[in-house]
Amino acid sequence: MYGEVLREYWMYRELFYFLAWRDVKVRYKQTVLGIGWAIIQPFLSMIVFTILFGKLGKMPNDGIPYPVFYFAALLPWMYFSTTLSTSSNSLVSNANLITKVYFPRMILPSSSAVSGLVDFSIGCVLLVGILAYYQMSPGWGILLWPLMIMPLVVLALGVSMMLAALNVRYRDIKYTVPFFLQIWLFVTPVIYPSSMVPEKFRALMALNPLAGIIDTFRASIVPEKPIDWQLLTGSLLLTVVIFSAGCAYFRKTERSFADIV
């Protein structure tokens, strides 16, 4: 299955590139600040989280400055949530294209997932500036930061393909995704550290594939914070399962997209 998917991506690579670049341009079309929103959104979110949950809520931060603590988790979370919001509606919003020409339908949610990496990369540059401001020097763990982008993208794409395929038949998905993401935020260690979760609930937290990924993103920039390899391993395994299930369901249903979209 994966070999066939890769061959189709390669055959239609120019269309894939075009759609991904189109998503980037459309996102900031006719905006005053343009690509600057890629900096403003995570930065303002970091400030709000720092004030509400850090200064006022006194949330544990594992000894990390609150702005660094929240920004390191908000970057991957915002990529994930934005990708799900856009990719889950990618088939319906491109109905005219689907009904007129043939191409691998998987390109549509995939292009949204790839275009989101532009904002993520810009946010990473801002993170470097925040680390410099607090005079923090990451250790060898920083090498994991770029490596963790792959499972983050794969997880986002796996969930997106499932939701996009379901959205073609059940338009309730468009209204379900925002609520779904709100719940997912609170069960993921973004607002709080994973060390805050009691031992008896850690098994439940491990069922969230995003938990280990975001926890590793945060730990990779702080030399004193150990990486929870057990939690990360569980997240990676679940990511593979979710991506395989999403890909299989998408491939099974894509022949009917043009008829019912």
C-alpha positions in Angstrom: 0.0 0.0 0.0 2.7 2.5 1.0 4.7 1.8 -2.2 1.7 2.6 -4.4 1.0 5.8 -2.4 4.6 6.9 -2.8 4.6 6.2 -6.6 1.4 8.3 -6.9 3.0 11.2 -4.9 6.0 11.1 -7.2 3.9 11.0 -10.4 1.8 14.0 -9.3 4.6 15.8 -7.5 4.1 19.0 -9.4 0.4 19.1 -8.5 1.3 18.4 -4.9 3.8 21.3 -4.9 1.3 23.6 -6.5 -1.5 22.8 -4.0 0.8 23.2 -1.0 2.1 26.5 -2.2 -1.5 27.6 -3.0 -2.5 26.8 0.6 0.3 29.0 1.9 -0.7 32.0 -0.4 -4.4 31.7 0.3 -3.9 31.6 4.0 -2.5 35.1 4.1 -4.1 36.6 1.0 -5.5 40.1 1.5 -4.2 40.3 5.1 -2.4 43.4 6.3 0.3 41.6 8.2 0.6 38.6 5.9 3.1 36.0 6.9 3.6 38.0 10.1 0.6 36.1 11.6 2.8 33.0 11.7 4.7 34.9 14.5 1.9 36.8 16.1 -0.4 33.9 16.7 2.0 31.6 18.7 3.6 34.6 20.4 0.3 36.0 21.7 -0.8 32.6 22.7 2.4 32.2 24.7 1.8 35.5 26.5 -1.8 34.5 27.4 -0.8 31.1 28.6 2.1 32.5 30.6 -0.1 35.0 32.4 -3.2 32.8 33.0 -1.6 29.4 33.7 1.8 30.5 34.8 1.7 33.7 36.8 -1.9 33.5 38.0 -2.5 29.7 38.0 1.0 28.8 39.2 1.1 25.8 37.0 4.3 23.7 37.4 6.8 24.3 34.7 9.7 21.9 35.5 11.9 24.8 36.3 11.7 26.2 32.8 10.8 29.9 32.2 7.1 30.0 31.5 7.5 31.6 28.0 9.9 28.9 26.9 7.8 26.2 28.6 4.6 27.2 26.7 6.1 28.3 23.4 7.9 24.9 22.9 4.6 23.1 23.3 2.4 25.6 21.5 4.4 25.4 18.3 3.8 21.7 17.6 0.3 21.9 19.0 -0.7 24.8 16.8 0.7 23.0 13.7 -1.3 19.9 14.6 -4.6 21.7 15.3 -4.3 24.0 12.2 -3.6 21.0 10.0 -6.6 19.1 11.3 -8.8 22.1 10.8 -7.8 22.7 7.2 -7.1 19.2 6.0 -10.4 17.8 7.4 -12.2 20.1 5.1 -9.8 19.8 2.1 -11.9 17.4 0.1 -15.2 19.3 0.4 -13.6 22.7 -0.2 -12.0 21.3 -3.4 -15.2 19.6 -4.7 -15.0 21.3 -8.1 -11.5 19.9 -8.6 -12.4 16.4 -7.5 -15.3 16.1 -9.8 -13.5 17.3 -12.9 -10.1 15.7 -13.1 -8.4 12.6 -11.7 -5.5 12.8 -9.3 -4.6 11.0 -6.1 -7.1 12.5 -3.6 -4.6 12.0 -0.8 -2.7 15.0 -2.2 -5.3 17.4 -0.9 -5.0 16.7 2.9 -1.2 16.1 2.4 -0.7 19.5 0.8 -2.4 21.2 3.8 -0.1 19.3 6.2 3.0 20.3 4.3 2.0 24.0 3.9 1.6 24.2 7.7 5.3 23.6 8.0 6.0 27.1 6.7 4.4 28.6 9.8 6.1 26.0 12.1 9.5 26.9 10.7 9.0 30.6 11.2 7.9 29.8 14.8 11.1 27.8 15.3 13.1 30.9 14.4 11.2 32.9 17.1 11.8 30.1 19.6 15.6 30.5 19.0 15.2 34.2 19.9 13.3 33.3 23.1 16.0 30.8 24.1 18.7 33.5 23.5 16.7 36.0 25.6 16.7 33.6 28.6 20.3 32.6 27.9 19.3 29.0 27.6 21.8 26.7 25.8 20.1 23.4 24.7 22.2 20.2 25.0 22.4 17.2 22.6 18.7 16.8 22.9 18.1 19.6 20.5 18.9 17.2 17.8 15.6 15.5 18.5 13.7 18.7 17.7 13.9 18.4 13.9 13.5 14.6 14.1 10.2 14.9 16.0 8.7 16.9 13.1 8.3 13.7 11.1 6.0 11.9 13.5 4.1 15.1 14.2 3.4 15.4 10.4 2.6 11.7 10.1 0.2 11.8 13.0 -1.5 15.0 11.8 -1.9 13.5 8.3 -3.2 10.2 9.6 -6.0 11.9 11.6 -6.6 14.4 8.8 -7.1 11.7 6.2 -9.7 9.9 8.4 -11.6 13.1 9.1 -11.4 14.3 5.5 -12.9 11.1 4.2 -15.6 11.1 6.9 -16.4 14.7 6.1 -17.3 13.9 2.6 -20.2 11.7 3.8 -20.9 13.2 7.1 -20.7 17.0 7.2 -21.1 17.0 11.0 -17.3 16.5 11.0 -16.8 20.3 10.2 -18.6 21.1 13.5 -17.0 18.3 15.5 -13.4 19.1 14.8 -13.2 22.4 16.8 -14.8 20.7 19.8 -12.6 17.6 19.3 -9.4 19.8 19.3 -10.5 21.6 22.5 -10.8 18.4 24.4 -7.5 17.1 22.9 -5.7 20.2 24.1 -6.6 19.6 27.7 -5.5 15.9 27.6 -2.2 16.8 26.0 0.7 18.2 28.2 0.6 21.7 26.7 -0.8 23.7 29.6 0.9 21.5 32.2 4.0 19.3 32.2 3.7 15.5 31.8 5.4 15.1 35.2 2.2 16.6 36.8 0.1 13.6 35.8 -0.3 11.1 38.7 1.3 7.7 38.1 -2.1 6.0 38.1 -3.2 8.1 35.1 0.0 7.9 33.1 -1.2 4.8 31.3 -4.2 6.9 30.1 -2.0 9.7 29.0 0.1 7.2 27.0 -3.0 6.5 24.9 -2.7 10.0 23.5 -0.1 9.8 20.7 0.5 13.6 20.8 1.5 13.5 24.5 4.9 11.9 24.0 5.6 13.9 20.9 4.9 17.3 22.5 6.7 16.3 25.7 9.8 15.4 23.7 9.7 18.7 21.8 9.7 20.5 25.1 12.3 18.3 26.7 14.7 18.5 23.7 15.5 22.1 24.3 16.2 21.8 28.1 19.3 19.9 29.1 18.0 19.4 32.7 14.7 17.9 31.6 14.9 14.1 30.9 13.2 12.6 27.9 10.5 10.1 28.7 11.5 7.4 26.2 8.7 5.1 27.3 6.1 7.7 26.6 7.7 8.7 23.3 7.9 5.1 22.1 4.2 4.6 22.8 3.4 7.8 20.9 5.4 6.7 17.9 3.8 3.3 17.8 0.3 4.8 18.1 1.2 7.3 15.3 2.1 4.4 12.9 -1.2 2.7 13.8 -3.3 5.8 13.3 -1.6 6.8 10.0 -2.0 3.2 8.7 -5.7 3.2 9.7 -6.3 6.7 8.2 -4.5 5.8 5.0 -6.4 2.5 4.6 -9.8 4.1 5.2 -9.0 7.0 2.8 -7.9 4.6 0.1 -11.0 2.5 0.6 -13.4 5.3 0.3 -11.8 7.7 -2.2 -13.4 6.1 -5.3 -16.8 7.4 -4.1 -15.6 11.0 -3.3 -16.5 12.4 -6.7 -20.0 10.9 -6.5 -21.1 12.3 -3.1 -18.8 15.4 -2.5 
